[in-house]
Amino acid sequence: MITLQKKPGKDFVILNLTDPQMNNAEWAEGHPHRKTIEHTLAELVRRTAPDLITVSGDLAWAGEDHSYEMLFSLLDSFGIPWAPVWGNHDNQKGAEYTDSLADRVLLRRHSIYEKGDPALGNGNYIISVEEEGRPVTALFMMDSHDREPFVNQKGETEEAWGRLNAAQIEWYSAEVEKIAAMGYCDSAMIMHIPVYAYRDASAAAYREGLNLREMTLEQSLSETVWNPGYEGSFGVQYEGVCSYSAEDGVFAAVKKAGHTRLILAGHDHINNWVIAYEGVKLAYGLKTGSGCYWRPQLSGGTVVTVSKDGISDLRHEYVDATAFHEAK
Ligand SMILES: [Fe+2]
């Protein structure tokens, strides 16, 4: 477990970035993607003055070594602790390659990262926040892997998105019990691929009959789009929830533990909703930059604020980078 210190009388600020996902060529000097990521990170750090930067996966594309190095250098340049979890694209060349990325992260001066038990993947670890020796909150950083075979209802084998596997759920359950016993106020989970409960939360929260693909961010702030009980939700869903194809058991473990108040995921670049579902906030991190597919109005980062009593707020911080993408 890695422990960071919260200053008394001041919120601890976590800035989450997700899916920057650029290839080597897109890091070339002057490329719109590079200009966008550099501008976006500088703006986010300036505006939010984070104590910790987390990255919820798809840092680049497996094999794009230069791209990883460029991103790590940019992250390290702020002198702020930064901590990644791996996404499906980081994992797509296999465990050995992901482990080499982990080694590169560990070489960086301001990175904080633990590989954790290799049986669980790469990078299942806990970051804790304390204030003057008093436990405040704990972040479960988890590897949601790449894809795995899935047998559908017709008995055919198809590919499904990855998930937290049974061993990881067991690890989480044992560790969160210890964290609770140590007196931590609450905890959060950060991973790349959303857990299956995101599908349930979306179905429960958005009113029926809405055209989600057409909904604007402004409209999502209106209570009229949310079912009773979900009025505090916000954000859009421009693509389906790309979780594992069947119930993964994560949400049941989280509810049983009764300690984790927030799950934060990436992966679906053009979804950014935040829904409080059965007592747990399920959130999409706001996609960072223009790598891979994006919507210019849905780019920036997500700010999680920690008070002395634990996680107190979550909001998206939008950064306008359209100037770098105007038609020439
Ligand atoms: Fe991605």
Boltz pocket constraint, residues with backbone or C-beta under 6 A from the ligand:
constraints:
  - pocket:
      binder: B
      contacts: [[A, 19], [A, 21], [A, 57], [A, 58], [A, 87], [A, 267], [A, 268], [A, 269], [A, 292]]
      max_distance: 6.0
